[in-house]
């Protein structure tokens, strides 16, 4: 028996290397409250959980680890935590997780106009942290009021560990529209155009309407169901161009019929990076672009372009 125990003790074991851990049952001694009064309360996954503040007027709240986490020379560093959330569908309400100045998790973008909820349940979320990075873990929320524009956000069992099993980046969706829009159902003004995309290549674009002639919403819906089961750190990227400066007109993204991002008013072109943290682990998801021309007889003729679309995750 002694020989067996000695042999088992001699076997190599994986090094978990926990860098940080807190279940909030002993308060907030490991945290600095940069803005707002964060609480520990129930419900929680177990014991107590961190609870984001609320406000009768517009405000932003930030709480960060008191200690700076040094990941220099470490590999496979991952943040894990349990969270429950109801983030109201009002522009200006948001909830993000950061490592230093880098956003590593987005539950609601400030432009989103739909409720985002975990349905009164705690769910496990994780994020891959920057290699060799140095910074603090921060939870940041913004609200507009405490009735229709609040962020009921709770966090429990925060762990940062390194030397974890290496994750693999996988491409869930990749469409540069150079050849066609075969995977899309195009409604109203949306169409595939061989030269309208980024750099003069193919892209999705709304063409037509003729100045004041069109009022309505044109939808471009990705036909295949999108699975995020067993995946984390899911990031949607795309090039977009939104031409009209009328405040009523928008280019929006709907995920599972919820508006998770929109650009309205001033026309602009750019590259969007959007994390889909709230929807990770779900097996069937839908993606839709909406080009909204609400200006009508006031003029403006909204034109929207989408190109270079990718969705990547860790697994």
Secondary structure by P-SEA (a helix, b strand, c coil): caaaaaaaaacbbbbcccccccccccccccccccccbbbbbccccccbbbbbbbccccbbbbbbccbbbbcccccbbbbbbcbbbbbcccccccccccccccccccccccccccccccccbbbbbbbbccccccbbbbbbbbbcccccccccccccbbbbbccccbbbbbbccccccccccccccccccbbbbccccccccbbbbbccccccccbbbbbbbbcbbbbccccccbbbbbbbbbcccccccccccccccccccccccccccbbbbbbccccccccbbbbbbbbcccccccccbbbbbbcbbbbbbcc
